[in-house]
């Protein structure tokens, strides 16, 4: 079997597993934690905090965007790079998995990743 076929099988299995456990605690802690699930110009940013106690009101989180880059590596290879895009501040906790936040700096979009500043 060629590697492309095996890679496609792996991708399909991953999608099936992730879709099947989207509401499980594991999914929120390990897969979605830190993901911006909603962002608009006028409304709040909604982030997945991963688990109870995963965020506190007032915390500032740095926001990153994952970008696909092909221009800096050899032909046929590629990689993902994290690019800093701004900061958000947690305004409120919605439930054990989600929180609202406001953009403090930059431009944050849906599917960006947020992480607590160190």
C-alpha positions as CSV (number, residue, x, y, z in Angstrom):
1,X,0.0,0.0,0.0
2,X,1.2,3.5,-0.7
3,X,1.7,6.1,1.9
4,X,-0.9,8.4,0.4
5,X,-3.6,5.7,0.8
6,X,-2.5,5.0,4.4
7,X,-2.5,8.8,5.2
8,X,-6.1,9.1,3.8
9,X,-7.3,6.2,5.9
10,X,-5.7,7.8,9.0
11,X,-7.4,11.1,8.3
12,X,-10.8,9.5,7.8
13,X,-10.4,7.5,11.1
14,X,-9.4,10.7,12.9
15,X,-12.4,12.6,11.6
16,X,-14.8,9.8,12.6
17,X,-13.3,9.6,16.1
18,X,-13.3,13.3,16.7
19,X,-16.8,13.8,15.4
20,X,-18.0,10.9,17.6
21,X,-16.6,12.4,20.8
22,X,-17.2,16.2,20.1
23,X,-19.2,16.6,23.3
24,X,-17.0,14.5,25.6
25,X,-14.8,16.0,28.3
26,X,-11.7,14.5,26.6
27,X,-12.5,16.4,23.4
28,X,-12.8,19.7,25.2
29,X,-9.6,19.3,27.2
30,X,-7.4,17.8,24.5
31,X,-8.7,18.9,21.1
32,X,-10.6,22.1,21.5
33,X,-9.0,23.8,24.5
34,X,-7.9,27.2,23.5
35,X,-9.9,27.4,20.2
36,X,-11.8,30.5,19.2
37,X,-15.2,29.1,18.4
38,X,-16.9,32.4,17.6
39,X,-15.6,35.9,16.7
40,X,-17.3,38.9,15.0
41,X,-16.6,42.6,14.7
42,X,-19.4,43.6,16.9
43,X,-19.9,40.6,19.2
44,X,-17.9,38.9,21.8
45,X,-15.2,36.3,21.2
46,X,-16.2,32.8,22.5
47,X,-13.3,30.5,23.4
48,X,-13.2,26.9,24.5
49,X,-11.5,26.9,27.9
50,X,-11.2,23.1,27.9
51,X,-12.5,22.2,31.4
52,X,-13.9,23.7,34.6
53,X,-11.4,26.1,36.1
54,X,-9.6,26.5,32.8
55,X,-10.0,30.3,32.7
56,X,-10.8,33.2,35.1
57,X,-12.4,36.5,34.4
58,X,-9.7,39.1,33.7
59,X,-7.1,36.7,32.3
60,X,-5.3,38.0,29.2
61,X,-4.7,35.4,26.5
62,X,-2.5,35.7,23.4
63,X,-4.1,34.8,20.1
64,X,-2.4,32.9,17.3
65,X,-3.3,31.8,13.8
66,X,-2.0,28.6,12.3
67,X,-0.9,29.2,8.7
68,X,0.1,26.7,6.1
69,X,3.5,27.7,4.6
70,X,5.2,26.2,1.6
71,X,7.4,29.0,0.5
72,X,10.3,28.4,2.9
73,X,10.9,24.6,2.5
74,X,12.0,22.3,-0.2
75,X,9.7,21.3,-3.1
76,X,7.0,18.9,-2.0
77,X,7.3,19.7,1.7
78,X,5.2,22.0,3.8
79,X,4.6,23.0,7.4
80,X,2.3,24.8,9.8
81,X,3.4,28.0,11.5
82,X,1.8,29.9,14.4
83,X,1.5,33.6,13.8
84,X,0.6,36.0,16.7
85,X,-2.5,38.0,15.9
86,X,-3.6,39.7,19.1
87,X,-4.8,39.4,22.7
88,X,-8.2,38.8,24.3
89,X,-9.3,39.3,27.9
90,X,-11.8,36.8,29.5
91,X,-15.0,38.8,30.3
92,X,-17.2,35.9,31.6
93,X,-17.5,32.2,32.0
94,X,-20.4,30.7,30.0
95,X,-20.2,27.1,31.4
96,X,-17.6,24.5,32.1
97,X,-16.3,24.6,28.5
98,X,-16.7,28.1,27.1
99,X,-16.0,31.7,28.0
100,X,-16.6,35.1,26.5
101,X,-13.7,37.4,25.8
102,X,-13.1,40.8,24.3
103,X,-10.3,41.7,21.9
104,X,-7.7,43.8,23.6
105,X,-5.3,44.1,20.7
106,X,-5.1,42.8,17.1
107,X,-7.6,41.0,15.0
108,X,-8.9,37.6,16.3
109,X,-10.9,35.3,14.0
110,X,-12.9,32.1,14.4
111,X,-10.5,29.1,14.6
112,X,-7.6,31.1,16.0
113,X,-5.9,29.6,19.1
114,X,-5.6,31.4,22.4
115,X,-3.1,30.7,25.2
116,X,-2.6,32.2,28.6
117,X,0.3,34.7,28.6
118,X,3.2,33.6,30.7
